[in-house]
Amino acid sequence: MLGIVLCSCSSGKPEIVKLSDPCPNRAASYRSQPTIKELLRQETHAAIVELKDIRPWGETTGQSVFTFSVLSLLAGEKHSDTIQVINPTPLYEYGENYLLFLSCLSSTIYPFDIYVPFDPYTFRITEGEYIDCLQSVEDSESGTPRTFVQPFKTPEHNRLCFLKEHIKKHSGSVRKSTTVSENKDLLYLLEESELILEIVPTTIEPINPFLLDVWYEITACFQGECPLDNWLMLPNSIEQGCQYLVFLTEKEPGFYTLTTRGSFFQQGSQEYDKFLAIWNNK
């Protein structure tokens, strides 16, 4: 009952103390310290999340893919019960719940939607009710400990119940987010794709652990006009020398990307053979 009374009596704009970025190798433009109201206008979501899984993002990046369960969505449209974040490996730990401010990035060339958090406001929830903010991650080489501070000047504002009410009050100001289609139905792809090619990758160069720069030869053009620049960004499952059917949409003049997530099929797959049968019977 005491917690309820304190939260119900606390009011006003929460003032943030001077905070440090737990990811110090950051562009200066990212080191702003907006109010919560201002931050919500920049982001697409605010959510209370629980860490469920950590997987390395490549061998040498020092980063991981973190999978969180969404316990409570405070602002933004719900797209899934889980979200994925890519960040430095020491940033989050099992057994901790967080309140994060996020921007959803959705692209057909990535295997899932990526949520980009505003890391200076990595709010940890303790004892189910209190808020503190991550200031530094543990670094055994430098001897830096993992540290937190209370982010708001007024003690009552460092309670989850107050912050939830404050966020929900301004939740309508978040940016709208849309996610890409994962529809791989061939008739749908025929209708929605501006360009349908059969290609053989000749040169492949990694961009990051998920993406490749792919230069290719065109062996058939089923729909649209063959592009002048035989280059695409494609998922890392593409193999040099293999033959693929790719369904593409022009995002900018001369720049094509996959129509939907996964809208490419290797020769010999059921989808590949089915498409040829559909095309030949048109």
Buried (B, 14 or more C-beta within 10 A) or exposed (E): EEBEEBBEEBEEEBEBEEBBBBBEEEEEEEEEEBEBBEBBEBBBBBBBBBBEEBEEBBEEEEBBBBBBBBBEBBBBEEBEEBBBBBBBBBBBBEEBBBBBBBBBEBBBBBBBBBBBBBBBBBBBBEEEEBBBBBBBBEEEEEEEEBBBBBBBEBEBBBBBBBBBBBBEEBBEBBEEBEBBBEEBEBEBBBEBBBBBBBBBBEEBEEEEBBBBEBBBEEEEBBBBEEBEEBEBBBBBEBEEEEBBBBBBBBEEEEBBBBBBBBBBBBBEEEBBEEBBEEBEEE
